[in-house]
Amino acid sequence: MTDDTRHEATAPGPVLVRHRVRPEFAGLVAGIVGHDEHTAAPVVRRQVAGSLIPVVLSFGPPLDVVDLSVGEGVGRHTSFVAGIMPGHATTSFESEQHCLQIYLTPLGVTRLLGLPGRELAARVVELADAVPAFDDRLLEVLWSAGTWPRRFELIDRVLLGLLDGGRTPEPFVGWMGRQIDRSGGRVRIAELVEETGWSPRYASSHFAEQVGIGPKAAAGLVRFERAAIALRRLPAAEVAARFGFADQSHLVREVRRYSGWTPSVLAGTVPTTAHTAIG
């Protein structure tokens, strides 16, 4: 397969090399990115909530998770996976960062990592502890490959191997997740559950087990992601009306919950998210 990489540089900020996702990983891997960054001063960033799960294979100094509004995992991490986070995080590092980042969908966690989403939800976990295939030996092989295209080729092989041995999520869970995403989080969950043919208790519990959060929480997270983008070009009142919030005060509460900022501050910020990384 021809490598289709794109480069992005910001000043100050990281240099990103984006790798085209193989068709075999459709619906499981949202993006694969090489990340290089050098800085003369410590960098502190806020990571707002998102529906994608980052798997970070680090070749450089550790990253400090300074604060989590929800969940556990504050501390120093090298290679790690951060489960679906219904809240914001603050991270910091000094001098440099070099890492390969794989952004999984919730179903990608089950299918590729072989873990139920609930096991990782709202947690930052050392990668080798969660997925033995991502051990120090793999990191050495990736680093010694020398170039991002070669590293991407290697990580594709690893992911294909994991795909062969992974778990298959229940079809109705994947279907519910796609409907939530396509509706921008505005679909009525009760109607969605009814269409599955399962009881509300069964559908919600199995969705939460495999995704990491329940369908209502997943819808709220997707709705926030869409609203956060729209706030850059639309007033808050219009965003609230367009994206399914009860009113503007509801939007304010949800933005604070997921980003730690007011809508006006979020609108003037380009926060670090999985979606900005994968472009």
Disulfide bonds with the S-S distance in Angstrom:
none
